Amino acid sequence: MWKKSELREAPAPLEGPVVGTITGGTIIWFVLFLGQLPFYGWFADHGHSWWVWTCLAGGGLGLIGVWYVRARDAAIKRSAASAERP
């Protein structure tokens, strides 16, 4: 019997503008939070106030993500620069 992983090798991971992607997502979470904030009373009356706080949590976690990917990119650049030196 063959395994599904034996059909083909996994593709190489994609590298793209990670900092921009995470920053954009974080901005979207904060915009969603601010957009729902004026309607907090309606959300609370209908038992959906967690929607507002989920957006705030997404924005906060996004800030941690932005810090992480910026540090990761800096470490990758430092590693590449040290590898170029003889």
C-alpha positions as CSV (number, residue, x, y, z in Angstrom):
1,M,0.0,0.0,0.0
2,W,1.3,3.5,-0.9
3,K,1.2,6.6,1.2
4,K,-0.1,9.8,0.0
5,S,3.3,11.5,0.7
6,E,4.9,9.0,-1.7
7,L,3.2,10.5,-4.7
8,R,5.3,13.7,-4.8
9,E,7.6,15.7,-2.7
10,A,6.3,18.6,-0.7
11,P,6.8,22.0,-2.4
12,A,9.4,24.4,-1.1
13,P,7.9,27.0,1.4
14,L,6.9,30.3,-0.1
15,E,8.8,33.3,1.0
16,G,7.2,36.6,0.4
17,P,6.6,40.0,2.0
18,V,5.9,38.5,5.4
19,V,6.1,41.7,7.4
20,G,3.7,43.5,5.1
21,T,1.3,40.6,5.2
22,I,1.2,40.4,9.0
23,T,1.0,44.2,9.3
24,G,-1.9,44.3,6.8
25,G,-3.7,41.6,8.7
26,T,-3.2,43.4,12.0
27,I,-4.5,46.6,10.6
28,I,-7.6,44.8,9.3
29,W,-8.2,43.3,12.8
30,F,-8.0,46.8,14.4
31,V,-10.3,48.3,11.8
32,L,-12.8,45.6,12.4
33,F,-12.6,46.3,16.2
34,L,-13.1,50.0,15.7
35,G,-15.9,49.4,13.2
36,Q,-17.8,47.3,15.7
37,L,-17.2,49.4,18.7
38,P,-20.0,51.8,18.1
39,F,-22.4,48.9,18.0
40,Y,-21.2,47.2,21.2
41,G,-24.6,47.6,22.8
42,W,-26.3,45.7,20.0
43,F,-23.7,43.0,20.1
44,A,-24.1,42.7,23.9
45,D,-27.9,42.6,23.8
46,H,-27.8,39.7,21.3
47,G,-25.0,37.8,23.0
48,H,-22.4,38.5,20.4
49,S,-20.1,40.9,22.3
50,W,-17.3,38.3,21.9
51,W,-17.1,39.4,18.2
52,V,-15.8,42.8,19.3
53,W,-13.2,41.3,21.7
54,T,-12.1,38.7,19.2
55,C,-11.1,41.5,16.8
56,L,-9.2,43.3,19.6
57,A,-7.4,40.0,20.5
58,G,-6.6,39.5,16.8
59,G,-5.1,43.0,16.6
60,G,-3.1,42.4,19.8
61,L,-1.7,39.1,18.6
62,G,-1.0,40.7,15.3
63,L,1.3,43.2,17.0
64,I,3.2,40.3,18.5
65,G,3.3,38.8,15.1
66,V,4.7,41.9,13.5
67,W,7.4,42.1,16.2
68,Y,8.3,38.4,15.6
69,V,8.5,38.5,11.8
70,R,10.6,41.7,11.9
71,A,13.0,40.1,14.3
72,R,13.0,36.9,12.1
73,D,13.8,39.0,9.0
74,A,16.6,40.8,10.8
75,A,18.1,37.5,11.9
76,I,17.9,36.1,8.4
77,K,19.7,39.2,7.0
78,R,22.4,39.0,9.7
79,S,23.0,35.3,9.0
80,A,23.2,36.0,5.2
81,A,25.7,38.9,5.8
82,S,27.9,36.8,8.1
83,A,27.9,33.9,5.6
84,E,29.1,36.3,2.8
85,R,32.2,37.3,4.9
86,P,35.3,35.2,4.3
